[in-house]
């Protein structure tokens, strides 16, 4: 059985970065040419990190 990354993570910054990248990737399916997370730019990376923090707080309750 796989362990829950959210429950077992002891590195919040790494968890936020992981969530932000996965959220970004989930939106790239809507575009003909997907932009990799590394090329998203500082503005979009900051916005998706903010969403990742909100997601983490919501899921942890």
C-alpha positions in Angstrom: 0.0 0.0 0.0 1.3 3.4 -0.9 1.9 6.0 1.8 0.1 9.3 1.7 2.6 12.0 0.7 0.5 14.7 2.4 0.3 12.8 5.7 3.9 11.6 5.8 5.8 14.6 4.4 8.1 16.3 6.9 9.3 18.9 4.4 6.5 21.4 3.7 8.5 23.4 1.1 9.1 20.3 -0.9 5.4 19.3 -0.6 4.3 22.7 -1.7 6.6 22.6 -4.7 5.4 19.1 -5.6 1.7 20.1 -5.4 2.3 23.3 -7.3 4.0 21.4 -10.2 1.3 18.8 -10.3 -1.4 21.5 -10.3 0.4 23.3 -13.1 0.8 20.0 -15.1 -3.0 19.3 -14.7 -3.8 22.6 -16.4 -1.3 22.0 -19.3 -3.6 19.4 -20.9 -5.8 22.3 -22.0 -3.1 23.7 -24.3 -1.7 22.4 -27.6 1.9 23.0 -26.5 2.4 22.3 -22.7 4.9 24.6 -20.9 7.1 22.7 -18.4 6.9 23.8 -14.8 10.6 24.9 -14.9 9.6 27.3 -17.8 6.4 28.6 -16.2 8.0 31.8 -15.0 8.2 33.4 -11.5 4.7 34.9 -11.7 2.9 31.7 -12.5 5.1 29.6 -10.2 4.2 31.9 -7.3 0.5 31.7 -8.1 0.5 28.0 -8.3 2.5 27.7 -5.0 -0.2 29.8 -3.4 -2.8 27.4 -4.7 -0.7 24.5 -3.4 -0.6 26.0 0.1 -4.4 26.4 0.0 -4.8 22.8 -1.2 -2.5 21.5 1.6 -4.4 23.4 4.3 -7.7 22.3 3.0 -6.7 18.6 2.8 -5.1 18.6 6.2 -8.1 20.2 7.8 
